[in-house]
Amino acid sequence: MIRNLNLHPNIEVLGDESKPFKIIPSQTIYYNTYTYKIVFDASPYKENRSDLDAYFKLLDELYGVVKTDLESKCSFRSAKNNILEILCYLVSYEDYKLLLSKFPQFVKHVTGPINDEHHKLLRAREYHVEPRSSYWYNKYDAKVYAFMPYRATQNLRKDERIVLHTELLTALGDSIPEHALKIYNQFPTGSSSVEFYTKLDEFNQYYPFLKMMHNNWTFRITKCILYQK
């Protein structure tokens, strides 16, 4: 079940204030609520303190600026090289900009929607999103992972699963060239999957038919979002 999004009414894409920092385009709306994420390096606060003490010291300063814990969510983790990171998830773009302006020296990277298309895809949640510097094979803007869940195959014999697999490959054969198709067979364990690359507008033309005729399969569609690292 997909939960409803609980978003701030004024969402903006990452702008000029983000450019001095490493930008990682987001792949989801965090916890169905938070559009933005800032990862801070809290190591300078650690000194002789425990991780928790360092976390709460910087957290107090962050919340002292934002002045609310209702529109933000923070957690911490220990990363490589003894670096203590605070992950700050934010609803408000104003809070996001404010924290960047107040604590630029501690920012490791920022995450959020990089353009309007990216933002619309995140909100719609119709597709998974994968930020890339180029399309797959410099041509395809979508990746589809098709698999048969256990519940769809638990009562099928091995030969029946092979037939379903063959039928799907036959159906894809007219549309997907061989170089853009990856096949994973694990029939003894009851699982089988296919991954292929395609143009999303072309795929959507035959996807309803594909889903109807091969209803044992689940199709997970990922849309490429282009960005320059």
C-alpha positions in Angstrom: 0.0 0.0 0.0 1.3 3.4 -1.0 0.8 6.0 1.8 -0.3 9.5 1.0 2.4 12.2 0.8 2.4 14.9 3.5 4.3 17.7 1.8 4.9 21.4 2.4 2.6 23.5 0.2 5.6 25.4 -1.3 8.1 23.0 -2.7 11.0 24.3 -4.8 13.7 22.6 -6.7 17.4 23.0 -5.6 18.7 26.4 -6.7 21.8 28.5 -6.6 22.2 28.1 -2.8 23.0 24.4 -3.3 25.6 24.8 -6.0 28.6 25.2 -3.6 27.9 21.8 -2.2 27.9 18.3 -3.6 24.4 17.6 -4.9 22.8 14.2 -5.0 19.4 14.1 -6.8 16.8 12.5 -4.5 15.3 9.1 -5.4 12.3 9.5 -3.1 10.3 11.7 -0.8 11.7 10.7 2.5 9.3 9.1 4.9 6.5 10.4 2.5 7.1 13.8 4.1 10.5 15.3 3.6 11.6 16.7 0.3 15.1 17.8 1.2 18.0 16.2 3.0 21.3 17.7 4.2 24.1 15.5 5.4 26.4 17.3 8.0 29.8 16.2 9.1 29.6 16.5 12.9 33.1 15.2 13.5 34.5 18.7 14.6 32.0 18.5 17.5 33.2 15.1 18.6 36.6 15.9 20.2 36.5 13.9 23.4 32.8 13.4 23.3 30.8 10.3 22.5 29.0 10.1 19.2 25.7 10.8 21.0 27.1 13.9 22.8 28.5 15.3 19.5 25.2 14.5 17.8 23.1 16.4 20.3 25.5 19.3 20.5 25.2 20.0 16.7 21.6 19.1 16.7 20.9 21.7 19.4 22.5 24.3 17.1 20.6 23.1 14.1 17.3 23.3 15.9 18.3 26.6 17.4 18.3 28.0 13.9 15.2 26.2 12.5 13.3 26.6 15.7 11.1 23.6 15.2 11.3 19.9 15.2 7.9 19.5 13.6 9.1 20.0 10.1 12.4 18.2 10.3 13.8 14.8 11.3 17.4 14.1 12.2 19.4 11.0 12.7 23.1 10.2 12.9 25.5 7.5 11.6 29.2 6.8 11.9 30.8 6.8 8.4 34.3 5.8 7.2 37.4 7.5 8.7 35.6 8.1 12.0 33.3 10.7 10.5 30.1 11.3 12.4 27.3 12.3 10.0 24.0 13.9 10.9 21.2 13.3 8.3 18.7 16.2 8.5 15.5 15.7 6.6 13.5 18.9 5.9 10.0 19.8 4.8 10.5 23.5 4.3 12.7 24.9 1.5 13.2 28.0 3.7 14.6 25.8 6.5 16.8 24.0 4.0 18.3 27.3 2.7 18.7 28.7 6.2 20.7 25.7 7.5 23.0 25.9 4.4 23.6 29.5 5.1 24.3 29.0 8.8 26.4 25.8 8.7 28.1 25.6 5.3 31.4 24.4 6.8 29.7 21.2 8.0 27.8 20.3 4.9 28.9 17.0 3.2 26.2 16.9 0.5 22.6 17.9 -0.1 19.7 16.0 -1.7 16.5 17.1 -3.3 14.7 17.6 -6.6 17.0 19.1 -9.2 14.4 20.2 -11.8 10.6 20.4 -12.3 10.5 17.0 -14.1 12.3 15.4 -11.3 10.0 16.9 -8.7 6.9 15.8 -10.6 8.2 12.2 -10.8 8.9 12.1 -7.1 5.4 13.4 -6.3 3.6 11.1 -8.7 5.4 8.0 -7.5 4.4 6.2 -10.7 8.0 5.3 -11.4 11.2 4.7 -9.5 13.8 7.4 -10.2 17.5 7.0 -11.0 19.7 10.1 -11.5 22.3 9.5 -14.2 24.7 11.6 -16.3 23.5 9.9 -19.4 20.7 7.6 -20.6 21.4 3.8 -20.6 23.3 2.9 -23.7 23.1 6.7 -24.5 19.6 6.0 -25.8 17.1 4.6 -23.3 15.5 6.7 -20.6 13.8 3.8 -18.7 14.9 0.5 -17.1 12.3 -2.2 -16.4 12.9 -5.0 -14.0 10.3 -7.8 -14.4 10.1 -10.6 -11.8 7.6 -13.3 -10.7 7.0 -12.9 -6.9 6.9 -16.0 -4.8 3.1 -15.8 -4.3 2.6 -15.9 -8.1 4.8 -19.0 -8.6 4.5 -21.0 -5.3 2.0 -23.4 -6.8 3.7 -23.8 -10.2 5.9 -26.6 -11.3 9.4 -25.8 -12.7 8.3 -26.5 -16.3 5.3 -24.1 -15.9 7.6 -21.3 -14.6 9.9 -21.9 -17.6 6.9 -21.5 -20.0 5.9 -18.2 -18.4 9.5 -17.0 -18.7 9.7 -18.0 -22.3 6.4 -16.4 -23.1 7.5 -13.1 -21.6 10.8 -13.2 -23.6 8.8 -13.9 -26.8 6.6 -10.9 -26.1 9.5 -8.6 -25.5 11.4 -9.9 -28.5 9.7 -7.6 -31.0 10.4 -4.5 -29.0 13.6 -5.0 -27.0 16.9 -5.6 -28.8 19.2 -8.3 -27.5 21.8 -5.9 -26.2 19.2 -4.1 -24.0 18.0 -7.3 -22.3 19.4 -9.1 -19.3 18.0 -12.5 -18.2 18.3 -14.1 -14.8 17.2 -17.7 -14.4 16.9 -19.4 -11.0 14.2 -21.9 -11.7 15.3 -24.4 -9.0 14.5 -21.8 -6.4 11.3 -20.7 -8.0 12.5 -17.3 -9.0 13.1 -15.7 -12.4 13.6 -12.2 -13.6 14.3 -10.1 -16.7 15.7 -6.6 -16.9 15.6 -4.5 -20.0 16.1 -0.9 -21.2 13.7 1.0 -23.3 12.3 4.4 -24.2 9.5 5.1 -21.7 7.0 6.6 -24.2 7.4 3.5 -26.4 7.1 1.1 -23.5 3.9 2.8 -22.2 2.2 2.1 -25.5 2.4 -1.7 -25.0 2.7 -1.9 -21.2 -1.0 -2.3 -20.5 -1.2 -5.3 -22.9 2.1 -6.7 -21.4 0.7 -6.5 -17.9 -2.6 -8.0 -18.8 -1.2 -11.0 -20.8 1.6 -11.7 -18.3 -0.1 -11.1 -15.0 2.2 -13.5 -13.1 4.9 -10.9 -13.5 5.5 -7.7 -11.6 7.1 -4.8 -13.5 9.2 -2.3 -11.7 9.9 0.8 -13.9 12.7 3.2 -13.3 12.9 6.6 -15.1 16.3 8.2 -15.7 16.8 11.8 -14.6 19.7 13.4 -16.4 22.0 15.6 -14.4 25.7 16.6 -14.5 27.7 15.6 -11.5 
